[in-house]
Amino acid sequence: MTHSMKAIHLTFVAGLLAFTGASASDMDSNAAKISEVENGLRPAAAINGKPVPVHSLREEMTAMHVQGVSIAVIDHGRIAWSKGYGVSRHGGAPITPETLFQAGSISKSLTAVAAMQLVQDGKIQLDEDVNGELTSWHFPSNAFTKSHFVTLRQLLSHTGGINVHGFEGYAAGAAVPTLLQVLNGSSPANSPAIQVVSVPGSAWSYSGGGYTVAQQLIIDITRTPFEKWLQQQVLIPANMQHSTFSQVLPPELANYIAMPHKENGEPVAGGPYRYPEMAAAGLWTTPTDLAKFLISIQTAWNGGDGALIQPTTAKEMLKLVKSGSSMGFDIGGSGDDRYFAKGGDTTGFAGQMVAFNSRGEGVVILTNSSDGNALADELIRSVAAAYHWPALQTHMRSVGHVDGKKLHLLAGNYAYGDRGRFSIQVEGGHLSIKQILRPAESMYPQNATTWFTLSDDEKYVFNDDNGASGYIDDGGERVSFHRLKESELK
């Protein structure tokens, strides 16, 4: 190693030490793991009997038009390492562990912790009518609310029967509504009024609207602005020094933000959007800070002082409610391999975090790209492989046999839900699928009517051999699709 290269290496190590608290020897031992993660990005599925295809982080950032990525890895109950890649904007500063990103729906996990703190302090009950605690706003009365009330447990687990899946945010220069205007759907809010649209407690249906009600509930109970309460009760106790729910960033943080980018890599005009729906999508943070948050939850789950919540509260919070969801997190795995996770995205940002309940392992990944979650998923699988996690790795799939003469019956242009369109073509004796802003990839048959892709392991289930309609199954929510007629292609 030359003198200049050694100096660069020492500077790099010193920078990481400042964020991880690890020793120089720890960092040297991590070097191989870091390289393995950086060069081991892999798809959600692979074919039995064939090597798992891997790519480098740089390759995938280029292919997916992602400008910047930041990652923090948890190992043995502490932050093993954190690192940034790419740039905050075209021609801008490099991403570092201090760079802030919008976290989108990851905000809901911190909101859920703040709400559960109020439960453990006896300020509110989990299974009582929240309308009795709300003072500034109440659910509009309708047939659903007359026979069933909404509880805090339901707000935090997406089971309250509440509308409004997510929020678009407000572009720079646009009028930003108050929280009450958002709740009532009144101008300048760009989302409908929040109300109960199905029987509370009967089913799981993702609802940013429910978390916006939780935001108002926390304000009414504490008589404190939401961003200030979360700062005092969650961010400061968890030592999240580079995080805030404020939509007008304080000067000490404003210089450290990443700028948002579209799926094609182009910058979002005007910069970051604002989200008055802070509980659902308002957090600015770093992977290092979120890793501290996850470690606190892990500590509490395992009976220790997690700084944020008590062990009994952690057990209650991470209890499965419906459809793989707990209060504030998605739940997966089982036994010692059980994990809690949350993803999020806003206009120009996307990221993922995951941590195992009983083992001190996890990872947080944030990007400044609207399509960054695809890259984050690949990175999670790379970390899982490098650290030999028993879960979250590439799924090995077997390919079935299908009569080649039937392939042309499935070719065509399709539309699915609010995701847009995709096309299926026959190429070289197999099917390929092309989605907007993504390269075409092969489809593999499980049987004559069920096909899967490797990048995301989604199953395309056709209702019959002719492929006129069907649904996409990603292991969670199913999304219907149908083949477009000639008149619909215009």
Beta strands, then each sheet from edge to edge (+ up, - down):
strand 1: 45-47
strand 2: 68-75
strand 3: 78-86
strand 4: 101-102
strand 5: 284-285
strand 6: 330-332
strand 7: 339-346
strand 8: 349-356
strand 9: 362-367
strand 10: 395-397
strand 11: 412-416
strand 12: 420-427
strand 13: 430-435
strand 14: 441-445
strand 15: 450-452
strand 16: 459-462
strand 17: 469-473
strand 18: 478-483
sheet 1: 1+ 10+
sheet 2: 3+ 2- 9+ 8- 7+ 6-
sheet 3: 4+ 5-
sheet 4: 11+ 12- 13+ 14- 15+ 16- 17+ 18- 11+
end
